[in-house]
Amino acid sequence: NSKNSGLQSQNDLLMGQNNALKSSLDACLSNSGKSSTNIDKLVGEINASNKYIKQLISTNSKNDSLNLALSNKLKRSLDNIADQDVDVKVLKGVVMISLSDKMLYQTGKFEVLPAAQEVLGKVAKVINDYDTYSVLIEGNTDNATLNSTSVPRDNWDLSALRGTAVAKVLQTQFGVNPNRIT
């Protein structure tokens, strides 16, 4: 999730600062004219940076563990669904659930098929259990080219309408808080 990437950015920044402080400390140690007060101050700053870095790493590890637990729970709840229709994985700290378009929609259509309700219900249960996580829904299109004067006019419209249709099902039929969905 975005927390992990933010923590990673902070971690990278602090590592750079830590290296800069170490370089400054080395320069101070090589210059015999500097007082030990500056060295003590730099050592204190380095120790504080190291402590913060360790805290960030620990938080990042905790988030990774939570994401893995969420991923495993999703996989267990969806284990009776055909493997080619559902894919659950963790990428860059984000739990990704991919549902095949043939399971969700008819070709060129955006209405969610009744057969997909069971899968969306299971996904919604896990989403509701992990109520601090945000939910990002991305629509997709199929390989049927659309060029119409009615809705959907083209594949861009189809993709947006499909994402919206899934979001509405999760909200209206399974009680997923709409404030969590983007």
OpenMM code with the backbone's topology and positions (N, CA, C; nanometers):
from openmm import Vec3, app, unit

residues = "ASN SER LYS ASN SER GLY LEU GLN SER GLN ASN ASP LEU LEU MET GLY GLN ASN ASN ALA LEU LYS SER SER LEU ASP ALA CYS LEU SER ASN SER GLY LYS SER SER THR ASN ILE ASP LYS LEU VAL GLY GLU ILE ASN ALA SER ASN LYS TYR ILE LYS GLN LEU ILE SER THR ASN SER LYS ASN ASP SER LEU ASN LEU ALA LEU SER ASN LYS LEU LYS ARG SER LEU ASP ASN ILE ALA ASP GLN ASP VAL ASP VAL LYS VAL LEU LYS GLY VAL VAL MET ILE SER LEU SER ASP LYS MET LEU TYR GLN THR GLY LYS PHE GLU VAL LEU PRO ALA ALA GLN GLU VAL LEU GLY LYS VAL ALA LYS VAL ILE ASN ASP TYR ASP THR TYR SER VAL LEU ILE GLU GLY ASN THR ASP ASN ALA THR LEU ASN SER THR SER VAL PRO ARG ASP ASN TRP ASP LEU SER ALA LEU ARG GLY THR ALA VAL ALA LYS VAL LEU GLN THR GLN PHE GLY VAL ASN PRO ASN ARG ILE THR".split()
positions = [
    Vec3(0.0823, -0.1184, 0.0000),
    Vec3(0.0000, 0.0000, 0.0000),
    Vec3(0.0859, 0.1237, 0.0000),
    Vec3(0.0283, 0.2408, -0.0025),
    Vec3(0.1060, 0.3634, -0.0153),
    Vec3(0.1883, 0.3903, 0.1099),
    Vec3(0.1457, 0.3342, 0.2281),
    Vec3(0.2238, 0.3492, 0.3495),
    Vec3(0.3623, 0.2899, 0.3315),
    Vec3(0.3668, 0.1703, 0.2713),
    Vec3(0.4946, 0.1022, 0.2527),
    Vec3(0.5869, 0.1818, 0.1627),
    Vec3(0.5365, 0.2353, 0.0524),
    Vec3(0.6229, 0.3114, -0.0371),
    Vec3(0.6674, 0.4404, 0.0306),
    Vec3(0.5808, 0.5007, 0.1121),
    Vec3(0.6204, 0.6203, 0.1869),
    Vec3(0.7289, 0.5894, 0.2873),
    Vec3(0.7125, 0.4771, 0.3577),
    Vec3(0.8141, 0.4356, 0.4542),
    Vec3(0.9450, 0.4029, 0.3836),
    Vec3(0.9368, 0.3411, 0.2671),
    Vec3(1.0579, 0.3081, 0.1924),
    Vec3(1.1305, 0.4353, 0.1506),
    Vec3(1.0546, 0.5368, 0.1076),
    Vec3(1.1151, 0.6643, 0.0692),
    Vec3(1.1828, 0.7298, 0.1893),
    Vec3(1.1146, 0.7271, 0.3047),
    Vec3(1.1745, 0.7819, 0.4254),
    Vec3(1.3002, 0.7044, 0.4626),
    Vec3(1.2932, 0.5732, 0.4492),
    Vec3(1.4070, 0.4878, 0.4807),
    Vec3(1.5256, 0.5238, 0.3919),
    Vec3(1.5019, 0.5396, 0.2620),
    Vec3(1.6092, 0.5750, 0.1690),
    Vec3(1.6689, 0.7114, 0.2048),
    Vec3(1.5830, 0.8080, 0.2367),
    Vec3(1.6291, 0.9408, 0.2732),
    Vec3(1.7164, 0.9341, 0.3979),
    Vec3(1.6700, 0.8615, 0.4987),
    Vec3(1.7455, 0.8512, 0.6229),
    Vec3(1.8771, 0.7775, 0.6037),
    Vec3(1.8782, 0.6781, 0.5164),
    Vec3(2.0037, 0.6092, 0.4890),
    Vec3(2.1038, 0.7062, 0.4262),
    Vec3(2.0578, 0.7905, 0.3352),
    Vec3(2.1443, 0.8907, 0.2737),
    Vec3(2.1957, 0.9901, 0.3763),
    Vec3(2.1063, 1.0340, 0.4654),
    Vec3(2.1482, 1.1260, 0.5712),
    Vec3(2.2481, 1.0593, 0.6637),
    Vec3(2.2225, 0.9334, 0.6930),
    Vec3(2.3123, 0.8578, 0.7795),
    Vec3(2.4514, 0.8496, 0.7176),
    Vec3(2.4604, 0.8205, 0.5896),
    Vec3(2.5895, 0.8140, 0.5213),
    Vec3(2.6584, 0.9495, 0.5210),
    Vec3(2.5819, 1.0563, 0.5019),
    Vec3(2.6397, 1.1904, 0.5043),
    Vec3(2.6961, 1.2224, 0.6425),
    Vec3(2.6227, 1.1820, 0.7456),
    Vec3(2.6706, 1.2042, 0.8821),
    Vec3(2.7974, 1.1247, 0.9103),
    Vec3(2.8020, 1.0022, 0.8600),
    Vec3(2.9228, 0.9213, 0.8779),
    Vec3(3.0421, 0.9871, 0.8090),
    Vec3(3.0218, 1.0406, 0.6890),
    Vec3(3.1289, 1.1110, 0.6181),
    Vec3(3.1741, 1.2322, 0.6973),
    Vec3(3.0779, 1.3050, 0.7524),
    Vec3(3.1127, 1.4217, 0.8341),
    Vec3(3.1917, 1.3796, 0.9566),
    Vec3(3.1531, 1.2700, 1.0165),
    Vec3(3.2249, 1.2196, 1.1334),
    Vec3(3.3677, 1.1825, 1.0964),
    Vec3(3.3847, 1.1145, 0.9849),
    Vec3(3.5196, 1.0787, 0.9397),
    Vec3(3.6038, 1.2037, 0.9177),
    Vec3(3.5458, 1.3073, 0.8581),
    Vec3(3.6181, 1.4318, 0.8351),
    Vec3(3.6582, 1.4967, 0.9675),
    Vec3(3.5668, 1.4906, 1.0650),
    Vec3(3.5972, 1.5470, 1.1964),
    Vec3(3.7103, 1.4709, 1.2649),
    Vec3(3.7060, 1.3381, 1.2528),
    Vec3(3.8094, 1.2572, 1.3167),
    Vec3(3.9461, 1.2821, 1.2548),
    Vec3(3.9506, 1.3083, 1.1250),
    Vec3(4.0789, 1.3321, 1.0586),
    Vec3(4.1325, 1.4724, 1.0848),
    Vec3(4.0478, 1.5618, 1.1259),
    Vec3(4.0912, 1.6988, 1.1554),
    Vec3(4.1161, 1.7109, 1.3050),
    Vec3(4.2413, 1.7160, 1.3447),
    Vec3(4.2769, 1.7153, 1.4868),
    Vec3(4.2369, 1.8434, 1.5588),
    Vec3(4.2058, 1.9484, 1.4834),
    Vec3(4.1714, 2.0757, 1.5450),
    Vec3(4.0277, 2.0820, 1.5942),
    Vec3(3.9463, 1.9849, 1.5609),
    Vec3(3.8042, 1.9880, 1.6009),
    Vec3(3.7904, 1.9392, 1.7439),
    Vec3(3.6937, 1.9921, 1.8114),
    Vec3(3.6725, 1.9518, 1.9504),
    Vec3(3.5898, 1.8241, 1.9566),
    Vec3(3.6013, 1.7554, 2.0650),
    Vec3(3.5277, 1.6299, 2.0827),
    Vec3(3.3777, 1.6540, 2.0968),
    Vec3(3.3397, 1.7780, 2.1236),
    Vec3(3.1971, 1.8105, 2.1352),
    Vec3(3.1260, 1.7876, 2.0021),
    Vec3(3.1871, 1.8318, 1.8922),
    Vec3(3.1272, 1.8112, 1.7608),
    Vec3(3.1156, 1.6633, 1.7276),
    Vec3(3.2186, 1.5881, 1.7644),
    Vec3(3.2173, 1.4442, 1.7388),
    Vec3(3.1056, 1.3784, 1.8189),
    Vec3(3.0935, 1.4146, 1.9443),
    Vec3(2.9877, 1.3579, 2.0276),
    Vec3(2.8495, 1.3911, 1.9720),
    Vec3(2.8357, 1.5127, 1.9210),
    Vec3(2.7079, 1.5538, 1.8619),
    Vec3(2.6775, 1.4708, 1.7368),
    Vec3(2.7786, 1.4538, 1.6516),
    Vec3(2.7594, 1.3742, 1.5308),
    Vec3(2.7280, 1.2286, 1.5639),
    Vec3(2.7969, 1.1735, 1.6608),
    Vec3(2.7699, 1.0358, 1.7015),
    Vec3(2.6265, 1.0237, 1.7523),
    Vec3(2.5818, 1.1216, 1.8284),
    Vec3(2.4435, 1.1213, 1.8777),
    Vec3(2.3437, 1.1272, 1.7639),
    Vec3(2.3719, 1.2112, 1.6625),
    Vec3(2.2824, 1.2211, 1.5473),
    Vec3(2.2802, 1.0916, 1.4671),
    Vec3(2.3959, 1.0305, 1.4523),
    Vec3(2.4030, 0.9020, 1.3804),
    Vec3(2.3239, 0.7954, 1.4551),
    Vec3(2.3414, 0.7907, 1.5867),
    Vec3(2.2679, 0.6915, 1.6659),
    Vec3(2.1173, 0.7142, 1.6573),
    Vec3(2.0753, 0.8407, 1.6591),
    Vec3(1.9326, 0.8714, 1.6471),
    Vec3(1.8814, 0.8300, 1.5090),
    Vec3(1.9595, 0.8553, 1.4051),
    Vec3(1.9200, 0.8147, 1.2694),
    Vec3(1.9099, 0.6632, 1.2585),
    Vec3(2.0087, 0.5940, 1.3140),
    Vec3(2.0058, 0.4472, 1.3108),
    Vec3(1.8835, 0.3919, 1.3835),
    Vec3(1.8494, 0.4515, 1.4968),
    Vec3(1.7316, 0.4067, 1.5720),
    Vec3(1.6047, 0.4260, 1.4883),
    Vec3(1.5940, 0.5415, 1.4217),
    Vec3(1.4771, 0.5703, 1.3388),
    Vec3(1.4705, 0.4762, 1.2190),
    Vec3(1.5840, 0.4487, 1.1588),
    Vec3(1.5885, 0.3549, 1.0461),
    Vec3(1.5412, 0.2170, 1.0902),
    Vec3(1.5872, 0.1709, 1.2040),
    Vec3(1.5436, 0.0405, 1.2563),
    Vec3(1.3932, 0.0394, 1.2814),
    Vec3(1.3404, 0.1515, 1.3311),
    Vec3(1.1954, 0.1620, 1.3538),
    Vec3(1.1201, 0.1540, 1.2212),
    Vec3(1.1699, 0.2215, 1.1181),
    Vec3(1.1058, 0.2161, 0.9861),
    Vec3(1.1094, 0.0755, 0.9282),
    Vec3(1.2227, 0.0091, 0.9429),
    Vec3(1.2356, -0.1280, 0.8927),
    Vec3(1.1385, -0.2197, 0.9650),
    Vec3(1.1263, -0.2022, 1.0958),
    Vec3(1.0332, -0.2841, 1.1737),
    Vec3(0.8890, -0.2607, 1.1297),
    Vec3(0.8526, -0.1336, 1.1085),
    Vec3(0.7172, -0.1007, 1.0626),
    Vec3(0.6920, -0.1580, 0.9240),
    Vec3(0.7909, -0.1477, 0.8376),
    Vec3(0.7791, -0.2014, 0.7028),
    Vec3(0.7604, -0.3536, 0.7073),
    Vec3(0.8354, -0.4206, 0.7930),
    Vec3(0.8214, -0.5658, 0.8071),
    Vec3(0.6834, -0.6038, 0.8588),
    Vec3(0.6319, -0.5249, 0.9516),
    Vec3(0.4972, -0.5503, 1.0053),
    Vec3(0.3933, -0.5364, 0.8942),
    Vec3(0.4063, -0.4307, 0.8125),
    Vec3(0.3122, -0.4117, 0.7017),
    Vec3(0.3223, -0.5250, 0.6007),
    Vec3(0.4446, -0.5699, 0.5725),
    Vec3(0.4621, -0.6830, 0.4816),
    Vec3(0.3941, -0.8074, 0.5367),
    Vec3(0.4053, -0.8302, 0.6674),
    Vec3(0.3410, -0.9461, 0.7298),
    Vec3(0.1890, -0.9369, 0.7209),
    Vec3(0.1354, -0.8173, 0.7447),
    Vec3(-0.0097, -0.7988, 0.7341),
    Vec3(-0.0576, -0.8209, 0.5907),
    Vec3(0.0185, -0.7704, 0.4938),
    Vec3(-0.0187, -0.7902, 0.3540),
    Vec3(-0.0143, -0.9380, 0.3164),
    Vec3(0.0852, -1.0094, 0.3655),
    Vec3(0.0949, -1.1522, 0.3378),
    Vec3(-0.0221, -1.2274, 0.4007),
    Vec3(-0.0580, -1.1903, 0.5240),
    Vec3(-0.1731, -1.2532, 0.5899),
    Vec3(-0.3011, -1.2263, 0.5120),
    Vec3(-0.3185, -1.1028, 0.4667),
    Vec3(-0.4361, -1.0677, 0.3867),
    Vec3(-0.4381, -1.1473, 0.2569),
    Vec3(-0.3242, -1.1558, 0.1903),
    Vec3(-0.3141, -1.2315, 0.0655),
    Vec3(-0.3499, -1.3782, 0.0880),
    Vec3(-0.2971, -1.4371, 0.1944),
    Vec3(-0.3264, -1.5777, 0.2243),
    Vec3(-0.4738, -1.5989, 0.2564),
    Vec3(-0.5330, -1.5049, 0.3292),
    Vec3(-0.6758, -1.5169, 0.3609),
    Vec3(-0.7596, -1.5103, 0.2335),
    Vec3(-0.7243, -1.4194, 0.1443),
    Vec3(-0.7956, -1.4102, 0.0164),
    Vec3(-0.7817, -1.5390, -0.0634),
    Vec3(-0.6592, -1.5923, -0.0706),
    Vec3(-0.6370, -1.7156, -0.1462),
    Vec3(-0.7190, -1.8307, -0.0887),
    Vec3(-0.7227, -1.8409, 0.0444),
    Vec3(-0.8014, -1.9486, 0.1071),
    Vec3(-0.9505, -1.9313, 0.0789),
    Vec3(-0.9997, -1.8079, 0.0856),
    Vec3(-1.1435, -1.7875, 0.0656),
    Vec3(-1.1846, -1.8074, -0.0802),
    Vec3(-1.0878, -1.7965, -0.1716),
    Vec3(-1.1183, -1.8107, -0.3141),
    Vec3(-1.0650, -1.9408, -0.3725),
    Vec3(-1.0330, -2.0381, -0.2875),
    Vec3(-0.9662, -2.1594, -0.3362),
    Vec3(-1.0541, -2.2485, -0.4240),
    Vec3(-1.1850, -2.2295, -0.4204),
    Vec3(-1.2714, -2.3130, -0.5048),
    Vec3(-1.2986, -2.2489, -0.6416),
    Vec3(-1.2395, -2.1345, -0.6661),
    Vec3(-1.2568, -2.0657, -0.7938),
    Vec3(-1.1442, -2.1097, -0.8875),
    Vec3(-1.1747, -2.1229, -1.0141),
    Vec3(-1.0748, -2.1676, -1.1116),
    Vec3(-0.9519, -2.0770, -1.1077),
    Vec3(-0.8331, -2.1388, -1.1053),
    Vec3(-0.7079, -2.0644, -1.0936),
    Vec3(-0.6897, -1.9591, -1.2018),
    Vec3(-0.7359, -1.9861, -1.3215),
    Vec3(-0.7175, -1.8890, -1.4300),
    Vec3(-0.8107, -1.7693, -1.4161),
    Vec3(-0.9108, -1.7771, -1.3287),
    Vec3(-1.0048, -1.6667, -1.3112),
    Vec3(-0.9666, -1.5717, -1.1973),
    Vec3(-0.8818, -1.6173, -1.1044),
    Vec3(-0.8452, -1.5369, -0.9880),
    Vec3(-0.6948, -1.5445, -0.9669),
    Vec3(-0.6334, -1.4292, -0.9439),
    Vec3(-0.4909, -1.4243, -0.9126),
    Vec3(-0.4726, -1.3273, -0.7966),
    Vec3(-0.4129, -1.3752, -0.6868),
    Vec3(-0.3860, -1.2920, -0.5695),
    Vec3(-0.2357, -1.2904, -0.5483),
    Vec3(-0.1783, -1.1702, -0.5421),
    Vec3(-0.0346, -1.1602, -0.5148),
    Vec3(-0.0044, -1.0276, -0.4461),
    Vec3(0.1136, -1.0220, -0.3843),
    Vec3(0.1610, -0.9000, -0.3198),
    Vec3(0.2732, -0.8436, -0.4052),
    Vec3(0.2560, -0.7200, -0.4525),
    Vec3(0.3569, -0.6515, -0.5336),
    Vec3(0.3882, -0.5165, -0.4715),
    Vec3(0.5137, -0.4962, -0.4379),
    Vec3(0.5599, -0.3687, -0.3821),
    Vec3(0.4730, -0.3252, -0.2643),
    Vec3(0.4420, -0.4184, -0.1751),
    Vec3(0.3664, -0.3854, -0.0559),
    Vec3(0.2183, -0.3673, -0.0764),
    Vec3(0.1664, -0.4046, -0.1929),
    Vec3(0.0238, -0.3892, -0.2215),
    Vec3(-0.0336, -0.5259, -0.2556),
    Vec3(-0.1467, -0.5598, -0.1936),
    Vec3(-0.2155, -0.6849, -0.2257),
    Vec3(-0.2979, -0.6611, -0.3513),
    Vec3(-0.2694, -0.7414, -0.4543),
    Vec3(-0.3379, -0.7274, -0.5832),
    Vec3(-0.4293, -0.8483, -0.6038),
    Vec3(-0.5548, -0.8222, -0.6363),
    Vec3(-0.6501, -0.9275, -0.6697),
    Vec3(-0.6917, -0.9038, -0.8137),
    Vec3(-0.6625, -0.9991, -0.8991),
    Vec3(-0.7028, -0.9875, -1.0396),
    Vec3(-0.8113, -1.0907, -1.0667),
    Vec3(-0.9247, -1.0433, -1.1152),
    Vec3(-1.0356, -1.1308, -1.1501),
    Vec3(-1.0516, -1.1256, -1.3020),
    Vec3(-1.0669, -1.2401, -1.3642),
    Vec3(-1.0745, -1.2435, -1.5103),
    Vec3(-1.2022, -1.1760, -1.5598),
    Vec3(-1.1890, -1.1097, -1.6740),
    Vec3(-1.3053, -1.0404, -1.7299),
    Vec3(-1.4132, -1.1393, -1.7726),
    Vec3(-1.3754, -1.2588, -1.8193),
    Vec3(-1.4775, -1.3549, -1.8624),
    Vec3(-1.5616, -1.4048, -1.7449),
    Vec3(-1.5047, -1.4011, -1.6225),
    Vec3(-1.5812, -1.4399, -1.5049),
    Vec3(-1.6762, -1.3273, -1.4640),
    Vec3(-1.6349, -1.2032, -1.4870),
    Vec3(-1.7118, -1.0884, -1.4395),
    Vec3(-1.8140, -1.0354, -1.5397),
    Vec3(-1.7806, -1.0380, -1.6695),
    Vec3(-1.8636, -0.9687, -1.7697),
    Vec3(-1.8765, -1.0500, -1.8985),
    Vec3(-1.9787, -1.0163, -1.9729),
    Vec3(-1.9879, -1.0641, -2.1103),
    Vec3(-1.9002, -0.9742, -2.1958),
    Vec3(-1.8540, -1.0265, -2.3086),
    Vec3(-1.7697, -0.9480, -2.3999),
    Vec3(-1.8410, -0.8195, -2.4413),
    Vec3(-1.7694, -0.7074, -2.4281),
    Vec3(-1.8233, -0.5780, -2.4679),
    Vec3(-1.9261, -0.5204, -2.3716),
    Vec3(-1.9514, -0.5854, -2.2586),
    Vec3(-2.0522, -0.5399, -2.1617),
    Vec3(-1.9846, -0.5007, -2.0308),
    Vec3(-2.0546, -0.4222, -1.9495),
    Vec3(-1.9978, -0.3808, -1.8216),
    Vec3(-2.0812, -0.4270, -1.7016),
    Vec3(-2.1975, -0.4876, -1.7263),
    Vec3(-2.2793, -0.5364, -1.6162),
    Vec3(-2.2131, -0.6610, -1.5568),
    Vec3(-2.2024, -0.6649, -1.4231),
    Vec3(-2.1388, -0.7776, -1.3551),
    Vec3(-2.2315, -0.8989, -1.3646),
    Vec3(-2.1758, -1.0114, -1.4067),
    Vec3(-2.2534, -1.1349, -1.4218),
    Vec3(-2.2955, -1.1899, -1.2856),
    Vec3(-2.4126, -1.2512, -1.2775),
    Vec3(-2.4567, -1.3102, -1.1515),
    Vec3(-2.3581, -1.4141, -1.0966),
    Vec3(-2.2896, -1.4861, -1.1833),
    Vec3(-2.1943, -1.5880, -1.1379),
    Vec3(-2.0767, -1.5263, -1.0620),
    Vec3(-2.0493, -1.3983, -1.0831),
    Vec3(-1.9368, -1.3317, -1.0161),
    Vec3(-1.9719, -1.2866, -0.8748),
    Vec3(-2.0993, -1.2892, -0.8408),
    Vec3(-2.1434, -1.2413, -0.7099),
    Vec3(-2.0760, -1.3183, -0.5951),
    Vec3(-2.0638, -1.4492, -0.6089),
    Vec3(-2.0028, -1.5303, -0.5032),
    Vec3(-1.8585, -1.4878, -0.4786),
    Vec3(-1.7837, -1.4708, -0.5859),
    Vec3(-1.6431, -1.4303, -0.5731),
    Vec3(-1.6330, -1.2902, -0.5136),
    Vec3(-1.7122, -1.1968, -0.5636),
    Vec3(-1.7088, -1.0604, -0.5104),
    Vec3(-1.7519, -1.0571, -0.3638),
    Vec3(-1.8453, -1.1436, -0.3259),
    Vec3(-1.8861, -1.1530, -0.1856),
    Vec3(-1.7719, -1.1986, -0.0963),
    Vec3(-1.6941, -1.2953, -0.1434),
    Vec3(-1.5784, -1.3428, -0.0661),
    Vec3(-1.4711, -1.2356, -0.0569),
    Vec3(-1.4464, -1.1676, -0.1669),
    Vec3(-1.3490, -1.0581, -0.1659),
    Vec3(-1.3972, -0.9482, -0.0708),
    Vec3(-1.5244, -0.9142, -0.0768),
    Vec3(-1.5804, -0.8095, 0.0092),
    Vec3(-1.5678, -0.8456, 0.1568),
    Vec3(-1.5870, -0.9724, 0.1896),
    Vec3(-1.5735, -1.0145, 0.3299),
    Vec3(-1.4331, -0.9863, 0.3803),
    Vec3(-1.3333, -1.0210, 0.3005),
    Vec3(-1.1949, -0.9958, 0.3411),
    Vec3(-1.1674, -0.8455, 0.3462),
    Vec3(-1.2180, -0.7712, 0.2486),
    Vec3(-1.2009, -0.6255, 0.2488),
    Vec3(-1.2614, -0.5661, 0.3762),
    Vec3(-1.3798, -0.6115, 0.4128),
    Vec3(-1.4457, -0.5598, 0.5329),
    Vec3(-1.3722, -0.6018, 0.6603),
    Vec3(-1.3086, -0.7192, 0.6587),
    Vec3(-1.2308, -0.7636, 0.7750),
    Vec3(-1.1058, -0.6777, 0.7950),
    Vec3(-1.0488, -0.6289, 0.6867),
    Vec3(-0.9292, -0.5440, 0.6923),
    Vec3(-0.9706, -0.3994, 0.6653),
    Vec3(-1.0439, -0.3425, 0.7608),
    Vec3(-1.1105, -0.2146, 0.7366),
    Vec3(-1.0190, -0.0922, 0.7363),
    Vec3(-0.8899, -0.1090, 0.7626),
    Vec3(-0.7991, 0.0059, 0.7550),
    Vec3(-0.7331, 0.0167, 0.6182),
    Vec3(-0.7520, -0.0827, 0.5344),
    Vec3(-0.6919, -0.0821, 0.4013),
    Vec3(-0.7805, -0.0066, 0.3034),
    Vec3(-0.7160, 0.0637, 0.2105),
    Vec3(-0.7879, 0.1281, 0.1013),
    Vec3(-0.8077, 0.0268, -0.0110),
    Vec3(-0.9087, 0.0502, -0.0930),
    Vec3(-0.9405, -0.0410, -0.2019),
    Vec3(-0.9343, 0.0375, -0.3333),
    Vec3(-0.8504, -0.0070, -0.4242),
    Vec3(-0.8393, 0.0544, -0.5551),
    Vec3(-0.8931, -0.0444, -0.6575),
    Vec3(-0.9926, -0.0033, -0.7320),
    Vec3(-1.0519, -0.0900, -0.8340),
    Vec3(-1.0162, -0.0339, -0.9704),
    Vec3(-0.9601, -0.1186, -1.0531),
    Vec3(-0.9264, -0.0786, -1.1891),
    Vec3(-1.0095, -0.1615, -1.2856),
    Vec3(-1.0798, -0.0937, -1.3733),
    Vec3(-1.1551, -0.1633, -1.4766),
    Vec3(-1.0618, -0.2029, -1.5888),
    Vec3(-1.1047, -0.2973, -1.6653),
    Vec3(-1.0255, -0.3375, -1.7818),
    Vec3(-1.1200, -0.3534, -1.9002),
    Vec3(-1.0636, -0.3796, -2.0121),
    Vec3(-1.1447, -0.4004, -2.1312),
    Vec3(-1.1083, -0.5353, -2.1911),
    Vec3(-1.1795, -0.5766, -2.2900),
    Vec3(-1.1466, -0.7025, -2.3565),
    Vec3(-1.0963, -0.6718, -2.4969),
    Vec3(-1.0758, -0.7734, -2.5753),
    Vec3(-1.0163, -0.7502, -2.7069),
    Vec3(-1.1186, -0.7169, -2.8150),
    Vec3(-1.2435, -0.6987, -2.7772),
    Vec3(-1.3464, -0.6586, -2.8740),
    Vec3(-1.3417, -0.5071, -2.8899),
    Vec3(-1.3148, -0.4594, -3.0085),
    Vec3(-1.3078, -0.3156, -3.0342),
    Vec3(-1.4482, -0.2578, -3.0354),
    Vec3(-1.4656, -0.1499, -2.9616),
    Vec3(-1.5949, -0.0821, -2.9552),
    Vec3(-1.5851, 0.0505, -3.0278),
    Vec3(-1.6868, 0.0824, -3.1027),
    Vec3(-1.6967, 0.2123, -3.1690),
    Vec3(-1.8451, 0.2362, -3.1882),
    Vec3(-1.9041, 0.3039, -3.0891),
    Vec3(-2.0495, 0.3128, -3.0873),
    Vec3(-2.0917, 0.4540, -3.0490),
    Vec3(-2.2146, 0.4883, -3.0793),
    Vec3(-2.2689, 0.6164, -3.0361),
    Vec3(-2.3417, 0.6013, -2.9033),
    Vec3(-2.3659, 0.4770, -2.8599),
    Vec3(-2.4295, 0.4538, -2.7309),
    Vec3(-2.3219, 0.4153, -2.6283),
    Vec3(-2.3617, 0.3993, -2.5050),
    Vec3(-2.2687, 0.3653, -2.3967),
    Vec3(-2.2496, 0.2154, -2.3932),
    Vec3(-2.1312, 0.1651, -2.3829),
    Vec3(-2.0027, 0.2350, -2.3888),
    Vec3(-1.9649, 0.2688, -2.5327),
    Vec3(-1.9104, 0.3888, -2.5501),
    Vec3(-1.8743, 0.4361, -2.6840),
    Vec3(-1.7472, 0.3699, -2.7360),
    Vec3(-1.6557, 0.3437, -2.6436),
    Vec3(-1.5285, 0.2844, -2.6841),
    Vec3(-1.4720, 0.2038, -2.5671),
    Vec3(-1.3541, 0.1490, -2.5845),
    Vec3(-1.2960, 0.0639, -2.4814),
    Vec3(-1.2571, 0.1417, -2.3554),
    Vec3(-1.2264, 0.2704, -2.3700),
    Vec3(-1.2005, 0.3521, -2.2508),
    Vec3(-1.3257, 0.3585, -2.1644),
    Vec3(-1.4402, 0.3865, -2.2266),
    Vec3(-1.5671, 0.3891, -2.1528),
    Vec3(-1.5943, 0.2537, -2.0889),
    Vec3(-1.5732, 0.1471, -2.1648),
    Vec3(-1.5994, 0.0132, -2.1145),
    Vec3(-1.5151, -0.0146, -1.9897),
    Vec3(-1.3888, 0.0195, -1.9939),
    Vec3(-1.3000, -0.0029, -1.8805),
    Vec3(-1.3487, 0.0720, -1.7566),
    Vec3(-1.3829, 0.1998, -1.7727),
    Vec3(-1.4305, 0.2810, -1.6601),
    Vec3(-1.5627, 0.2280, -1.6060),
    Vec3(-1.6534, 0.1915, -1.6939),
    Vec3(-1.7837, 0.1400, -1.6514),
    Vec3(-1.7696, 0.0061, -1.5792),
    Vec3(-1.6769, -0.0769, -1.6226),
    Vec3(-1.6552, -0.2049, -1.5555),
    Vec3(-1.6016, -0.1845, -1.4136),
    Vec3(-1.5049, -0.0958, -1.3970),
    Vec3(-1.4527, -0.0678, -1.2628),
    Vec3(-1.5610, -0.0129, -1.1716),
    Vec3(-1.6406, 0.0785, -1.2249),
    Vec3(-1.7498, 0.1374, -1.1476),
    Vec3(-1.8543, 0.0320, -1.1099),
    Vec3(-1.8842, -0.0591, -1.2025),
    Vec3(-1.9838, -0.1636, -1.1754),
    Vec3(-1.9384, -0.2530, -1.0600),
    Vec3(-1.8115, -0.2903, -1.0576),
    Vec3(-1.7601, -0.3735, -0.9476),
    Vec3(-1.7660, -0.2958, -0.8161),
    Vec3(-1.7260, -0.1684, -0.8189),
    Vec3(-1.7311, -0.0861, -0.6975),
    Vec3(-1.8736, -0.0775, -0.6433),
    Vec3(-1.9703, -0.0587, -0.7316),
    Vec3(-2.1099, -0.0492, -0.6874),
    Vec3(-2.1592, -0.1803, -0.6275),
    Vec3(-2.1207, -0.2928, -0.6863),
    Vec3(-2.1604, -0.4230, -0.6299),
    Vec3(-2.1014, -0.4389, -0.4903),
    Vec3(-1.9729, -0.4070, -0.4748),
    Vec3(-1.9083, -0.4199, -0.3430),
    Vec3(-1.9764, -0.3303, -0.2396),
    Vec3(-2.0158, -0.2104, -0.2802),
    Vec3(-2.0803, -0.1168, -0.1880),
    Vec3(-2.2231, -0.1574, -0.1555),
    Vec3(-2.3036, -0.1773, -0.2587),
    Vec3(-2.4476, -0.1950, -0.2376),
    Vec3(-2.4853, -0.3347, -0.1916),
    Vec3(-2.4160, -0.4352, -0.2402),
    Vec3(-2.4550, -0.5717, -0.2060),
    Vec3(-2.3747, -0.6317, -0.0915),
    Vec3(-2.2541, -0.5779, -0.0675),
    Vec3(-2.1692, -0.6404, 0.0332),
    Vec3(-2.1192, -0.5436, 0.1400),
    Vec3(-2.1702, -0.4209, 0.1401),
    Vec3(-2.1448, -0.3276, 0.2486),
    Vec3(-2.0036, -0.2718, 0.2609),
    Vec3(-1.9274, -0.2736, 0.1527),
    Vec3(-1.7940, -0.2124, 0.1577),
    Vec3(-1.8124, -0.0604, 0.1621),
    Vec3(-1.7467, 0.0026, 0.2570),
    Vec3(-1.7571, 0.1470, 0.2763),
    Vec3(-1.7089, 0.2190, 0.1500),
    Vec3(-1.7944, 0.2993, 0.0858),
    Vec3(-1.7560, 0.3662, -0.0385),
    Vec3(-1.6401, 0.4651, -0.0192),
    Vec3(-1.6181, 0.5141, 0.1030),
    Vec3(-1.5081, 0.6059, 0.1289),
    Vec3(-1.3720, 0.5373, 0.1148),
    Vec3(-1.3698, 0.4050, 0.1198),
    Vec3(-1.2442, 0.3313, 0.1075),
    Vec3(-1.2118, 0.2967, -0.0355),
    Vec3(-1.3069, 0.3136, -0.1266),
    Vec3(-1.2901, 0.2696, -0.2643),
    Vec3(-1.2509, 0.3851, -0.3558),
    Vec3(-1.1464, 0.3635, -0.4335),
    Vec3(-1.1087, 0.4608, -0.5368),
    Vec3(-1.0914, 0.3869, -0.6678),
] * unit.nanometer
topology = app.Topology()
chain = topology.addChain("A")
for resn in residues:
    res = topology.addResidue(resn, chain)
    for name in ("N", "CA", "C"):
        topology.addAtom(name, app.Element.getBySymbol(name[0]), res)
